[in-house]
């Protein structure tokens, strides 16, 4: 894995933290690394879905789905 700077690290950790919600059993059993692995996997799954959505957008869709539609009106 390539080295990332502290800002990129903080940004990535913040994204994972949004999914880091230990279940009662994980907390009771102190399975913090397991919770982290689950949170990271869920975060990656959502980011990959968002990336796929962005890649699928065509210019014609962009004008319809944004406030910029008035700019592109003929």
TIZA-280076 format. One line per 3 residues: their letters; for each residue x, y, z of N, C-alpha, C, O. Coordinates in steps of 0.2 Angstrom, whole numbers, plus 5000, padded with zeros to 4 digits. Last residue first. Example, Ala and Ser with C-alpha at 12.3 -4.5 7.8 and 13.67 -1.06 7.14 Angstrom:
2
SA> 5064:4989:5035:5068:4995:5036:5064:5000:5039:5067:5006:5040; 5066:4972:5039:5062:4978:5039:5066:4984:5039:5071:4983:5042
end
This chain:
74
XXX> 4842:5124:4877:4843:5126:4870:4839:5132:4869:4839:5135:4863; 4849:5123:4893:4843:5123:4889:4845:5126:4882:4848:5131:4881; 4860:5123:4901:4861:5119:4895:4854:5119:4891:4854:5115:4886
XXX> 4857:5131:4911:4862:5133:4907:4863:5129:4901:4865:5132:4896; 4846:5124:4918:4845:5130:4914:4850:5133:4910:4849:5136:4904; 4853:5114:4924:4849:5112:4918:4847:5118:4914:4846:5118:4908
XXX> 4860:5115:4936:4863:5118:4930:4859:5117:4923:4861:5119:4918; 4855:5108:4946:4853:5115:4945:4855:5118:4939:4853:5123:4937; 4853:5091:4939:4857:5096:4943:4853:5103:4942:4849:5104:4938
XXX> 4848:5082:4931:4848:5080:4938:4851:5086:4942:4852:5085:4948; 4849:5087:4918:4843:5085:4920:4843:5085:4928:4838:5087:4931; 4863:5088:4916:4859:5094:4915:4852:5093:4918:4849:5097:4922
XXX> 4867:5074:4916:4870:5079:4921:4865:5085:4921:4864:5088:4927; 4862:5067:4906:4859:5066:4913:4861:5072:4917:4857:5073:4922; 4870:5071:4896:4863:5073:4895:4859:5072:4902:4855:5075:4903
XXX> 4883:5066:4899:4881:5074:4899:4874:5075:4899:4872:5080:4903; 4880:5052:4910:4882:5055:4903:4880:5062:4904:4877:5065:4909; 4886:5042:4923:4882:5048:4921:4885:5050:4914:4891:5051:4913
XXX> 4894:5031:4927:4889:5030:4923:4885:5036:4920:4881:5035:4916; 4903:5036:4937:4905:5034:4930:4900:5033:4925:4901:5034:4919; 4894:5038:4948:4897:5044:4944:4900:5042:4937:4899:5046:4933
XXX> 4891:5025:4951:4886:5029:4949:4889:5035:4945:4886:5037:4940; 4904:5020:4954:4901:5017:4948:4895:5022:4946:4894:5023:4940; 4906:5028:4966:4910:5029:4960:4907:5026:4954:4908:5029:4948
XXX> 4896:5023:4974:4896:5030:4972:4900:5031:4966:4898:5035:4961; 4901:5010:4975:4894:5011:4972:4894:5018:4970:4891:5019:4964; 4913:5012:4982:4913:5009:4975:4906:5010:4972:4906:5011:4965
XXX> 4907:5017:4994:4912:5022:4990:4912:5019:4982:4912:5023:4978; 4901:5006:4999:4897:5012:4997:4901:5017:4993:4898:5020:4988; 4912:4997:5001:4906:4995:4996:4902:5002:4994:4901:5002:4988
XXX> 4920:5005:5010:4922:5003:5003:4917:5002:4998:4917:5004:4993; 4911:5004:5021:4913:5010:5018:4915:5010:5011:4913:5013:5007; 4911:4990:5023:4905:4994:5022:4906:5000:5018:4903:5002:5013
XXX> 4924:4988:5027:4921:4985:5021:4915:4988:5019:4914:4989:5013; 4925:4996:5038:4929:4998:5032:4927:4994:5026:4926:4998:5021; 4917:4989:5047:4915:4996:5045:4919:4998:5039:4917:5002:5034
XXX> 4923:4977:5048:4916:4977:5045:4915:4984:5043:4912:4985:5037; 4935:4981:5054:4935:4977:5047:4928:4978:5044:4928:4979:5038; 4930:4986:5066:4934:4990:5061:4934:4987:5054:4932:4991:5049
XXX> 4925:4975:5072:4920:4980:5070:4924:4985:5065:4920:4987:5060; 4937:4968:5073:4932:4965:5069:4927:4970:5067:4925:4970:5061; 4943:4976:5082:4946:4976:5076:4941:4972:5071:4941:4974:5065
XXX> 4935:4975:5093:4935:4981:5090:4938:4981:5083:4936:4984:5079; 4928:4966:5102:4929:4964:5095:4930:4970:5091:4927:4971:5086; 4923:4964:5116:4929:4969:5114:4932:4967:5107:4938:4966:5106
XXX> 4912:4959:5119:4917:4954:5118:4924:4958:5116:4929:4954:5114; 4904:4970:5120:4905:4966:5126:4911:4961:5125:4914:4959:5130; 4904:4975:5107:4907:4979:5112:4908:4974:5118:4914:4975:5121
XXX> 4898:4964:5100:4905:4966:5098:4908:4970:5104:4914:4969:5105; 4886:4965:5106:4890:4959:5107:4897:4960:5105:4902:4958:5108; 4881:4977:5102:4882:4976:5109:4886:4970:5110:4890:4970:5115
XXX> 4891:4983:5088:4885:4980:5090:4886:4978:5098:4892:4978:5100; 4899:4998:5084:4899:4991:5087:4893:4989:5089:4889:4993:5092; 4900:5007:5071:4895:5006:5076:4895:4999:5079:4892:4995:5076
XXX> 4908:5015:5059:4910:5011:5065:4905:5012:5070:4905:5016:5074; 4905:5023:5048:4902:5016:5048:4903:5012:5055:4901:5006:5055; 4912:5034:5051:4905:5035:5050:4901:5028:5050:4895:5028:5051
XXX> 4925:5029:5051:4922:5031:5057:4914:5031:5056:4911:5030:5061; 4928:5030:5037:4927:5023:5040:4923:5024:5047:4919:5020:5049; 4930:5044:5036:4925:5040:5032:4923:5033:5035:4917:5031:5035
XXX> 4940:5046:5044:4934:5049:5046:4928:5046:5042:4923:5045:5044; 4950:5039:5038:4948:5037:5044:4941:5040:5046:4937:5037:5049; 4952:5047:5026:4950:5040:5026:4947:5038:5032:4942:5034:5032
XXX> 4956:5059:5032:4950:5059:5028:4947:5052:5028:4941:5051:5028; 4968:5056:5039:4962:5058:5043:4956:5058:5039:4951:5056:5042; 4975:5052:5027:4974:5047:5032:4968:5050:5037:4964:5045:5038
XXX> 4976:5065:5021:4972:5059:5017:4971:5054:5022:4965:5051:5022; 4983:5071:5030:4977:5074:5028:4973:5068:5025:4967:5067:5026; 4995:5064:5031:4991:5064:5037:4984:5067:5035:4979:5065:5039
XXX> 4998:5054:5016:4999:5060:5020:4994:5060:5026:4989:5057:5026; 5001:5037:5013:4997:5043:5012:4999:5048:5017:5001:5047:5023; 5010:5025:5004:5010:5029:5010:5006:5035:5008:5006:5039:5003
XX> 5003:5011:4996:5007:5017:4996:5005:5021:5002:5000:5021:5005; 5004:4994:5000:5000:5000:5000:5004:5006:5000:5009:5006:5004
end
